Amino acid sequence: MPDGTQLAPEERILISDSAAKRIGELKDMDGNPNLMLRIAVSAG
């Protein structure tokens, strides 16, 4: 990067087909195509 900015390595998670379908349904219900999915992980 010319300006010295470093990008964090890309990390991925896997979700089931049924979870992906439900996420799509929720996104369609809201009507906002710019929605993003936020995932939180907590220790325990």
C-alpha positions in Angstrom: 0.0 0.0 0.0 1.5 3.3 -1.0 0.2 5.2 2.0 1.5 2.8 4.6 -1.9 1.4 5.4 -2.0 -2.3 6.2 -5.0 -4.5 5.8 -5.9 -7.2 8.3 -5.8 -10.7 6.9 -9.2 -11.9 5.7 -10.9 -14.2 8.1 -14.0 -16.3 7.2 -16.6 -18.3 9.0 -18.8 -21.1 7.7 -22.6 -21.0 8.1 -25.1 -23.7 7.3 -27.4 -23.6 4.3 -30.4 -23.1 6.5 -28.7 -20.2 8.3 -27.8 -18.6 5.0 -31.4 -18.9 3.9 -32.7 -17.4 7.1 -30.3 -14.5 6.8 -31.4 -13.9 3.2 -35.1 -13.9 4.4 -34.4 -11.4 7.1 -32.5 -9.1 4.7 -35.4 -9.3 2.2 -37.9 -8.5 5.0 -36.1 -5.3 5.8 -35.9 -4.2 2.2 -32.5 -2.6 2.6 -30.0 -4.2 0.1 -27.0 -2.7 2.0 -27.5 -4.6 5.2 -24.5 -6.4 6.6 -24.2 -9.3 9.0 -22.4 -8.7 12.3 -21.2 -11.8 14.2 -20.0 -11.7 17.8 -18.0 -14.3 19.5 -17.7 -14.6 23.3 -15.6 -16.9 25.4 -17.2 -19.4 27.6 
